[in-house]
Structure formats: C-alpha cells, structure tokens
C-alpha cells in the first residue's frame, strides 16, 4: 500500500513539472516574437532623444573667445598720508594695502559680418574712474554702469567698414585702460584726464594698409548717462609710415555743461608719434591741447547799483573766452632680455585754470611726473612689475603725513597681473 502511494506521488509531480516547462517555453516563444518590435521602439526613442538634444545645442562661432584679467597691487606712499586714498589719479589709488586694481571677465566674437564684446569689471580703479557718472536720473543704469567695461555690437557695412554701437574703450591717448598692455603700471596724467570709455556709435574704415580712420557720435566726455541734451563728436586718423613710425591723431568736440548752464564747448586734440628704434627699444611722444568755453564772465557796470543796490557793480554775462590746458608725455622702453624690460615715463601737465583737475590753489594743477618700471616677463601670461613714481606740483596739493599737504608725491608699487 505504501509503495503504490509513493509511485502515485512521483507520477503527479512529473506531470506538474511538464506543465511548468510547457508554460516557460510558451513565454520564451512570445518574447522572441516581441523582441524585434521592442528593439525598434527603443531605437526610435533613442533617435528622438538625440534629435531633441541636437535641436537644443547652440553652436558657437569659431571666433568666440572667453577670457579674463586680474590686476593686483600694493602701493607704499612715502608721503605717509593720513588718508588711505590718493588723489589726481585712477590707478593704485589705495595706500598701504593689498588690493585689486582691475579684474574683468569678457566674451567676444568677430566674424565676417558681425562682431561684439561684453565685459564686466571690478576694482579700485573702476571705483575711481566712474565716480563722475551721473547718479540722479531715475531710469538710467547708473547703479551698474561702472561694472560694464565694454558692451557693444558691430556690423560690417562694406569690405573695410564697420559700425559699432554701445559702450566701448576711448580712443584718446597712448596708454590703455588695461595695465598689462602698457610699459608702465600707473597711467600718465594725460590718460587719467581723458576718456577711458565712451558711449555711442562709431564708424571705422580701413582706407589702405597704412591709413585708417574713425568717426564717433558720443553721449559726452567719458559719460554713459548723458548730462545734457547735446551729443559730442570724436574722430581718429591713424597712419603707419613704415615699420618704424606710426602717427595717430585723436579729436573731440562737445558741450560739457549741464542743461541748466550756458553751453561750454570743449575742443580737444591728441597727437601720438610712435618710433620703433630697434626690436628692443621704443620711443613714444604724446602732446595734448584742450580748450573749453568759460562758463560766464563779469562786466563792470557800477551804474546798476544806482537802480538796485543788490545788483552790485558787476553784471554776469555770456563769455567768449576759452580756458586752455596742455600736457605732454614721453615714454622710453628697453627690452633688456626676453625676460626683463625697463621703461621710463616723463610727463608735464599744465592746467592752471583747473578745467579738468580742480585743486583750489593759486596755480591750479601744474605738475611734473617721473616714472620707472621694471617688468619681469618670464611668467607669461602673468606679469610681475616693480615701479617707482615721483610727482611734483607747483602748489602743495598731494596728501602728506599728519593731515598736511606737500608739493611732491613719491611711491613704490609692486603689482602682479594675469591675463587669460
């Protein structure tokens, strides 16, 4: 009896296993039939994903470049002034502290028919240079204007003709806003008192391989938010005689008075002559002259007091006089070896009527400057600089120890910059 039960149990198990095997074989067959359909669906899904990604991908122009610049410094002022900031300059303005003179990030592009640059900046030189920007307008961008180094777009009108509009570097002067591009670290008086930047539209044309020119319509003399209803005009003519000599002429004409004052037309001319004496020695001379119409004049009229004693003996009237100023600068640069460069700068700034630089002193701003710079070039694209600056004025205008002023200012600067 026990053996029959056991046999029956084994037979029933064998039948159940056969049923399970049949069911597995049926499922496997269906999977083989469905697999081509599923693979085609997966492939279609992958293709759709790739197509969507391809549509969302932005292709940048081949000329697109992204870069930046960092310029750090330490200035030791031998006048030991009580103030922490230097006057009559925009560069290395902080005394006795490590700081950033200029740092910026930029993106630029120049294709066959269009070009542009967008750059944002920060630093002590930025704060000093943009201090005169108008801040009373309601809807202007004065809150962020100082952090815009350049923001312009340009289009090609002809074979050698471009038109750009926006905010761009000023064209007056030999030295650049970027210290890395100059043979001296600080700037000459002639550069600190001309526009480092302009806002407007410029038309440039390359007449020949040697001759080029620009015409500009601007908001004014280094201002983005205009201070009057008039527009100013700038121009440039540049001629390359040969590999040794280059002549550049820059001009500016415009009204620099606010709307509530009489017009005060400003006329300015900047002349630069570059001489590449040898591959290692270069001389540059620059001479500037400016004239601006006086705000007002007073005419002696003692009879006015007979009718109204409050009028006094002088009557304010329109002035036909022009106030003038001049400055000249010479640069000499020696490439001692591929790793070392020695440069000198000699300058004279003459503004006795204080058109550009206000001192409140008898002789106005009449000063000489002498600068020596030693550059270590072996860290390229970095640049290590040691500089000594000596400046002397006709009047006592430079900050001195114990809250006093002095006719001289001399300082030692250590700077390191990196361009990438």
C-alpha positions in Angstrom: 0.0 0.0 0.0 2.9 2.4 0.9 4.7 1.7 -2.4 1.6 2.5 -4.5 1.1 5.8 -2.8 4.7 6.7 -3.3 4.5 5.9 -7.0 1.4 7.9 -7.4 3.0 10.9 -5.7 6.0 10.8 -8.1 3.8 10.5 -11.2 1.8 13.5 -10.2 5.0 15.6 -9.6 6.3 14.6 -13.1 3.1 15.8 -14.7 3.3 19.2 -12.8 6.9 19.7 -14.0 5.9 19.0 -17.6 3.2 21.6 -17.3 5.6 24.2 -16.0 8.1 23.5 -18.7 5.4 23.9 -21.4 4.4 27.3 -19.9 8.0 28.6 -19.8 8.6 27.5 -23.4 5.4 29.4 -24.5 6.6 32.6 -22.7 10.0 32.3 -24.3 8.4 32.0 -27.7 6.3 35.1 -27.2 9.4 37.0 -26.1 11.3 36.1 -29.3 8.3 37.3 -31.3 8.0 40.6 -29.5 11.8 41.4 -29.3 12.1 42.9 -32.8 9.1 45.2 -32.1 10.5 46.3 -28.7 14.0 46.9 -30.2 12.6 49.0 -32.9 10.6 51.1 -30.3 13.7 51.6 -28.2 15.8 52.6 -31.2 13.1 55.1 -32.2 13.1 56.6 -28.7 16.9 57.0 -28.7 16.8 58.7 -32.1 14.1 61.1 -30.9 16.2 61.9 -27.8 19.3 62.5 -29.9 17.3 64.7 -32.3 15.9 66.8 -29.4 19.4 67.3 -27.9 20.7 68.3 -31.3 18.0 70.9 -31.7 18.7 72.4 -28.2 22.5 72.5 -28.8 23.9 76.1 -29.5 26.8 76.2 -31.9 29.2 79.0 -31.0 31.0 80.9 -33.8 34.6 79.7 -34.4 35.9 83.2 -33.4 34.2 83.2 -30.0 36.6 83.7 -27.1 36.1 83.8 -23.3 38.7 85.4 -21.1 39.6 87.5 -18.1 42.2 89.6 -16.4 43.3 90.1 -12.8 45.5 93.0 -11.7 46.6 93.1 -8.0 48.9 95.6 -6.4 50.4 97.1 -3.2 51.4 100.8 -3.1 53.7 102.2 -0.5 53.3 106.0 -0.4 56.4 107.6 1.0 54.4 110.7 2.0 52.8 108.5 4.6 49.5 110.3 4.3 46.8 110.1 6.8 44.3 109.4 4.0 44.1 105.9 2.7 43.5 107.1 -0.9 45.5 109.0 -3.5 44.1 112.0 -5.4 44.5 113.1 -9.1 44.8 109.5 -10.4 42.7 106.4 -11.0 45.4 103.8 -10.7 46.9 102.3 -7.5 44.7 104.7 -5.5 44.9 102.9 -2.2 47.8 103.5 0.1 49.5 100.7 2.1 47.2 97.8 1.4 46.9 94.9 -0.9 44.0 95.4 -3.4 42.7 94.6 -6.8 43.2 97.5 -9.3 41.2 95.8 -12.0 39.6 92.4 -12.7 37.3 91.6 -15.5 35.6 88.7 -17.4 34.8 89.1 -21.1 33.3 87.3 -24.1 34.0 88.5 -27.6 33.4 87.4 -31.2 34.4 88.7 -34.6 33.0 87.0 -37.6 33.0 88.0 -41.3 29.9 90.3 -41.0 29.5 91.0 -37.2 31.4 91.4 -34.0 30.9 92.3 -30.4 32.3 92.3 -26.9 30.8 92.0 -23.4 33.0 92.6 -20.4 32.2 93.1 -16.7 34.8 94.7 -14.3 35.6 95.4 -10.7 38.4 97.0 -8.8 39.6 100.2 -7.1 40.5 101.8 -10.5 36.9 101.2 -11.6 35.5 103.0 -8.5 37.8 106.0 -9.1 37.3 106.2 -12.8 33.5 106.1 -12.8 33.0 108.4 -9.8 31.8 111.3 -12.0 29.0 109.3 -13.7 25.5 110.9 -13.2 23.5 109.3 -10.4 20.4 111.5 -10.3 18.5 110.1 -13.2 15.6 107.8 -12.4 15.8 105.2 -15.2 19.4 105.2 -16.3 21.6 102.3 -15.4 23.9 104.2 -13.1 23.6 101.5 -10.4 25.5 99.1 -12.6 27.2 101.3 -15.1 30.7 101.2 -13.5 30.8 97.4 -13.8 30.3 97.5 -17.6 33.8 97.7 -19.2 32.5 97.2 -22.7 29.2 96.2 -24.2 28.9 96.8 -27.9 27.8 95.1 -31.1 29.1 95.8 -34.6 28.2 95.1 -38.2 30.2 95.2 -41.4 28.9 97.7 -43.8 31.5 97.2 -46.5 34.7 95.5 -47.3 36.7 97.5 -44.8 33.9 99.5 -43.0 32.4 98.7 -39.6 29.8 100.3 -37.4 29.7 99.6 -33.6 27.2 100.8 -31.0 27.2 100.6 -27.3 29.9 101.2 -24.6 33.5 100.9 -25.8 37.0 102.0 -24.9 38.0 105.6 -25.6 40.4 106.2 -28.4 42.4 109.2 -26.9 45.9 108.5 -25.6 48.7 106.1 -26.0 48.2 104.1 -22.8 45.4 101.5 -22.3 42.9 101.0 -19.5 44.4 97.5 -19.2 47.8 97.9 -17.3 49.0 94.6 -18.9 49.2 96.4 -22.3 51.3 99.3 -21.1 55.0 99.7 -20.5 54.3 101.4 -17.1 51.9 100.2 -14.5 50.3 103.5 -13.4 49.0 106.0 -16.0 50.2 109.4 -17.1 48.2 112.5 -16.1 47.4 112.7 -19.8 45.5 109.4 -19.7 43.8 109.9 -16.3 42.2 113.1 -17.6 40.8 111.8 -21.0 38.0 109.3 -21.6 38.9 105.7 -20.8 35.5 104.7 -22.1 32.8 106.2 -24.4 29.1 105.5 -25.0 27.7 106.0 -28.5 28.2 104.9 -32.1 31.4 104.7 -34.1 32.1 104.3 -37.8 35.6 102.9 -38.7 37.2 102.4 -42.1 40.5 101.0 -43.3 41.4 103.1 -46.3 44.7 101.4 -47.1 47.1 99.0 -45.3 48.6 102.1 -43.8 45.7 104.6 -43.3 42.6 104.1 -41.1 40.1 106.4 -39.5 37.1 106.7 -37.1 34.1 109.0 -36.6 32.2 108.8 -33.4 28.9 110.2 -32.1 29.0 110.1 -28.3 27.0 111.0 -25.2 29.9 113.1 -23.9 33.3 113.2 -22.4 33.5 109.9 -20.6 29.9 109.5 -19.5 27.4 106.8 -20.2 24.4 108.7 -18.7 24.3 112.0 -20.5 24.4 115.2 -18.5 22.8 117.4 -21.3 20.8 117.1 -24.5 23.7 117.6 -26.8 25.8 114.9 -28.4 29.6 115.1 -28.8 31.8 114.0 -31.7 35.1 112.2 -31.8 37.4 111.2 -34.6 40.7 109.4 -35.2 43.2 109.3 -38.0 46.0 106.7 -37.9 48.8 106.4 -40.4 51.6 103.8 -40.4 54.5 105.2 -42.3 56.6 102.1 -42.1 57.8 99.5 -39.5 59.4 102.3 -37.5 56.9 105.2 -37.4 53.2 105.5 -36.6 51.2 108.7 -36.3 47.8 108.9 -34.5 45.6 112.0 -34.3 42.5 111.9 -32.0 39.9 114.7 -31.7 36.9 115.5 -29.5 34.2 118.3 -29.8 31.2 118.7 -27.5 29.3 120.7 -25.0 30.3 119.7 -21.4 27.8 121.8 -19.5 24.7 120.5 -17.8 21.3 121.7 -19.2 20.8 124.3 -16.6 24.1 126.2 -17.5 25.2 128.0 -20.6 26.9 125.8 -23.3 30.6 125.2 -22.6 32.0 123.8 -25.8 35.1 121.6 -25.4 37.7 121.1 -28.1 40.5 118.6 -27.7 43.3 117.3 -29.9 45.7 114.4 -29.1 48.8 113.6 -31.1 50.8 110.4 -30.7 54.0 109.6 -32.5 55.5 106.1 -32.1 59.0 105.2 -33.1 60.3 101.6 -33.0 64.0 102.5 -32.9 65.1 98.8 -32.8 63.4 95.5 -31.9 64.3 96.2 -28.3 64.0 99.9 -28.0 60.9 102.1 -28.5 60.2 105.8 -28.0 56.7 107.4 -27.9 55.8 111.0 -27.7 52.3 112.4 -27.0 51.1 116.0 -26.9 47.6 117.2 -26.0 45.9 120.5 -26.1 42.4 121.4 -24.9 40.2 124.4 -24.8 36.8 124.9 -23.2 34.5 127.9 -23.3 34.3 129.7 -20.0 31.0 129.3 -18.1 30.5 133.1 -17.6 32.1 136.5 -17.4 31.5 139.6 -15.3 31.2 143.0 -16.8 32.0 146.1 -14.7 28.7 148.1 -14.5 28.7 150.4 -11.5 25.6 152.2 -12.6 23.5 149.1 -11.9 23.7 149.8 -8.2 22.0 153.2 -8.7 18.8 151.4 -9.7 19.1 148.3 -7.5 21.8 148.2 -4.8 21.5 144.4 -4.6 22.9 144.0 -8.1 26.4 145.2 -7.1 29.0 146.6 -9.5 29.4 143.6 -11.8 27.0 142.1 -14.2 27.1 138.4 -15.2 27.1 137.9 -19.0 28.0 135.4 -21.7 31.7 134.7 -22.0 33.6 134.5 -25.3 36.8 133.4 -23.6 38.3 129.9 -23.7 40.2 128.2 -20.9 43.1 126.1 -22.2 45.2 123.3 -20.8 48.2 121.3 -22.2 50.1 118.1 -21.4 53.0 116.3 -22.9 54.4 112.8 -22.2 57.4 110.8 -23.4 57.8 107.0 -23.0 61.0 105.0 -23.5 61.0 101.3 -23.2 64.0 98.9 -23.3 63.7 95.1 -23.7 66.8 94.1 -21.8 66.4 90.4 -22.4 63.3 88.3 -23.3 62.6 88.0 -19.6 63.2 91.7 -18.4 62.0 95.1 -19.6 62.9 98.6 -18.3 60.7 101.6 -19.0 60.6 105.3 -18.2 58.0 108.0 -18.5 58.4 111.7 -18.3 55.3 114.0 -18.2 54.1 117.5 -17.8 50.5 118.5 -17.0 49.5 122.2 -17.3 46.0 123.2 -16.2 46.3 126.5 -14.3 42.6 127.4 -14.8 41.6 124.0 -13.4 39.4 122.9 -16.3 40.0 119.2 -15.8 41.7 119.0 -12.4 40.4 121.1 -9.5 42.9 121.9 -6.8 41.5 125.2 -5.3 45.1 126.6 -5.2 46.7 129.7 -6.8 48.5 128.0 -9.7 45.9 125.2 -10.3 47.1 121.8 -11.5 50.7 122.3 -12.8 52.7 119.1 -12.2 55.6 117.0 -13.5 55.9 113.3 -13.3 58.8 110.8 -13.5 58.2 107.0 -13.6 60.5 104.0 -13.7 59.1 100.5 -14.2 60.9 97.1 -14.2 59.0 94.2 -15.6 59.6 90.5 -15.2 58.2 88.8 -18.3 59.1 85.2 -17.6 55.7 84.4 -16.0 53.8 84.9 -19.3 50.8 85.3 -19.4 51.5 86.7 -16.0 53.4 89.9 -15.4 55.3 90.9 -12.3 56.1 94.7 -12.0 58.1 96.9 -9.8 57.5 100.7 -10.2 58.7 104.0 -8.7 56.6 107.1 -9.3 57.7 110.7 -8.4 55.4 113.7 -9.0 55.9 117.3 -8.1 53.4 120.2 -8.3 53.7 124.0 -8.3 51.3 124.1 -5.3 51.0 121.9 -2.3 48.3 119.5 -3.4 49.4 116.0 -2.5 48.3 114.4 0.8 51.1 114.3 3.4 51.5 112.9 6.9 49.5 114.3 9.8 46.8 115.7 7.5 49.1 118.1 5.8 49.8 118.5 2.1 53.0 118.5 0.0 54.3 119.6 -3.4 55.7 116.2 -4.0 54.4 112.6 -4.0 56.5 109.5 -4.5 55.5 105.9 -4.1 56.7 102.4 -4.7 54.4 99.8 -6.3 54.5 96.1 -6.6 52.0 94.6 -9.0 51.1 91.2 -10.5 48.7 90.7 -13.3 47.4 87.7 -15.2 45.6 87.7 -18.5 43.8 84.6 -19.6 
